[in-house]
Amino acid sequence: MRIGVLLLPTDPWPQSVALAQRIEEMGYDHLWTYDHLSWRRYREQAWHAAIPWLTGIAAKTSRIRLGTMVSSPNFRHPVTLAKEAMTLDHISDGRLTLGIGAGGIGFDATVLGGAVLTPGERAGRLDEFVGAVDQLLREPATSLRGDRYTIDEARMIPGCVQQPRLPLAVAAGGPRTMKTVIEYADAWITEGDPDKIRANAARLDESRRRIDRILLSDNGADRPLASVDAFVDLVGRYQELGFTDLVFHHPRPGDPVWTDDPAMVERIATEVLPKLRVG
């Protein structure tokens, strides 16, 4: 199993760079950031845009993969997101995974003056959005007319470094969004209720598509950084469900959720990662 770390794009830039470089040095496989305009309990704090943030991190690192967790149709358009992702794929020398989700009902949903969509409407929008991004990143020129998006002769030249396009990781938690994962995605992102995760993992098994499975942990009851044993236990449980990747939030002083000792990040790197590589 590959292990990644999620950093919020909220800290002073030198601090973010230093931490990202240290995470790479420790041997972690990937590094992610949230793609929001503002987010929950950090709404009144500093918050930087995800794509420029990742671009800067790409310039200061050399090996670790980078990704959005996750880009949202609430304020994104397929053409502009695809163009930015293609460019970042070049800047990072082919290290980008583009995470995409349906978009929630929080601040990002109304900041541009739009109405909050129902879960079904968001699922339908996600399917069209991901399908458009998939086509845009594969083709030098794209035109399409859908229920929500019209694209007229959009150019994506020179195309992605990673071929046939950079990987798409789609967040999904229900049957409709899982269909989008199965049709378009290279990876599935999930979190939350273990029973729902197990049911959706079974849907992937039935599809017989080889899709990476990424667990975003420690937003709920699981506390993988409570101890090395807790981390190893969580990894083992999700390996049994076919998960290929696990991502945890880097502990943050003052945050009410991610309260574990930051030294655990070093301990996992030295005590767990080498064993996962051998396995």
N, C-alpha and C positions, 0 to 999 in steps of 0.2 A: 504494500500500500504506500502511495505517495502522500506526503504530509505538507500542508501549506499553512500560511499565517495570513490573517486579515488585519490590515492596519487601517484605521480611519484617516481620511484626508483632512485632519483638523489641526495637526500640530505644526509648530514653526518648521519651515522647510529644512534647515540644517539638521534638526532633530529627526525628521522623517527620513532623510537620506541616510544618516548614520545608522538608524535602526534597520532600514531596508538592507544596507550593506552588511550589517552584522547577521541578519537572518540568512542572507545568501552564504556568508562565510561559515555559518553553522551547518550548512548542508540541507536546508529545507528545499523542497522541490518547487513550490510556487508561492507567490505573494499576490494578495488580492486587496481591492479597496471597494467600498460602497460607491455606487454611481447614483447619487441623489443631488438635488439642489440644496436641501437641508434635510435633517434626519432626527426625528423623535426628540429625545432628551438633549440633543446637541443643536437644536434649532437656533438658539440664541448665542451659539459659540462660533468660532472660526470654522469655516467648512469650505474646502477647495474643490474645484471641478475635477472629476475623476480622470478624464482623458489627458489633460495637461499634467496632472499629478503623476500618472503612470508614465507619461513621456519623459518627465524629468527623472523618475526612478530608472527607467530603461537606460538613460544616458549615464547613470552612475553605477549600474550593475552590468554583469556580463553573462551570467549563466541562468539565473533563476527565472522561471516562467512568471508571467504577469497576467492579471485578469480583472475584469469588472464583475462585481458581485452585487447586483446585476444591473445592466442597463435597462431602462424602462421606457416603454412607449408613452408614458404619461407626458414626457417632455422631449422625447427623441423622435426623429423622423428616420426611416430606413436609409435614405440616400445620404444624409449628412453623417449618420453614425457609421455606415459602411465606409465612407470616404475617410473618416478619422481613424477607423480601425485599420484599414488598409495601410494608411500612412504610418501608424504606430507599429504595425507589423514590420515595416522596413526599418524604422528607427531602432526597434528592439532586436533586429536581425532574426526575425521569425520566432519570437518568444511570447506572442500574445494569444490568449484565449479570450474570446468575447462572450461573457456571460450576459444572458438576456432573460428578463422575467416579464410577467404580465402587468406589473405596476400595481401598487396598493391604493389605498383610499386616503392617504395622508397628505402632507403638504404639497408634494409633487403633483398630485392629481388635480389640484385646483389653481395652482400658481399662474397658469396661463389663461385662466378664466373659463376652463371647460367644466362640464358637469362630471360628477363622480359616476363611473359606470358600475353596472351590476357585475357580479362574478362571471356570469355567462358572457356579457359583453366584453369583459376584459380578456376572457379566454379566446373569443373569436378574434379580437384585435391582435392578441399575441400570435395566433396562427398565421394571420396575414402578414404581420410585421416580420416574423422570423423567416417566412417563405420569401419575402422580398429581400431581406438581408442576405439570405443564402444565395439567391440568384445574382444579386448585385456583386457579391464577392467572387463569384465564379466566372462572370462574363465581363468582357470589356465594355459592352453597351447593353443597357436594360431599359425596356419599356413595358409597363403593365398598368392595368386599370382594375382596381379591386373595390371592395365596399368602402374602405377607409383611406386607401392610399392610391394616388395616381403618379406614375413615374414616366417621364417622357425623355427617352434617349439619354439616360444618365450614363456617364462615362466613369469607369473604374480602371484607369490606366496609370501605372503599369501592372496592376493586379497585385496579389499577395505574394509575399516571400514563401509562405507555406502553401503548398499546392495539394489539391485543387483550389483550396482557399484556407484561410486560418480557421482553427476549430471554433465551433459554436457550442457553448454550454448553456442549456435551457433549464431554467428553474420551473418545476412543475409539482403540483400536489394533488391533482384530481384527474379523473379519466380523460377529460377533454384536453387539458394541457399535456398529459402524457402522450396523447396521440401526436401532438406537435413535436415532442421529444423524439418519438419513434420515427417520424417522417423526416426530420431535418437535422437533429442534433448529433454531435460527436460525443457529448457528455450530458448527463442529467445532474442537476443540482437540486438538493432537497434538504429539509430540516424538519424538526418538530416531532409529531406523534409517531412513535415507533411502529404502531400497528398500521397506520396509513403508509409509512415508508415501506413496510414489508409487503403490503398489497400492491403498491406501485412497482416495487422490485419484481414481483411476480409477473406483472404486466410486461416488463422488459424481458423477462425470461421467456414468456410466451411469444414475444415478437421475434426472437432469435436474432435480433440485431446486436452487434457488438458495440455497445455504447458505454463509455466510462461513467462511473457513478461517484458523485462527489457529495459527501456529507458536510454541511455547514453545522458545526457543533456548538455547544455552550451558549445558545440563546435561550435554552429552556432548562429542563430538569438536569440534564447531563452536565457534569462539571469535570471535563477530562483533565484539567490542569490542577485538580485537587491533590493529586499524587501521581507518581509514575505508574503505580498499579492501576489507578483509575483510568489513566490514558491507555494503557495496554489492554485493559478490559474492553473499553469502547472500541478500539481498533479491532480486536478479535471478534466482537459481536457483529460489526458491520462487514468485516471480511467474509463472514459466513453468508451474508446476503449479496455477495459479489461486488462490494464497493471497492473501488480502485484508489480513491482519494479521500482524505479527511482534512478539513480546514478548521482552525480555531482562531478566535479573536486574541490578539495580543493583550495581556492584562493592562489596565489603565488605572492609574491613581485617581481616586475620586469617583470612578464609575460604579454605579450600584449593582451591576451585573457581573462584569469581568473583573472580579476582585482578587483573583488568585495571585500568588507570588510570581513576579516576573522572572525570578530565577528558575522557575519550572520550564521556561522556554529553552534555557541552556541545558537543563537536565534531560529533557526529552531528546535534544539534539545529540547528547553524548551517550545516553543510556538506551534509547529506543531506536533512533534512526539507523544506526549501524546494523541492528538485528533485522530490521525490516528490509534493508538492502540485501542481506544474506538470504533472507527468506524469499 
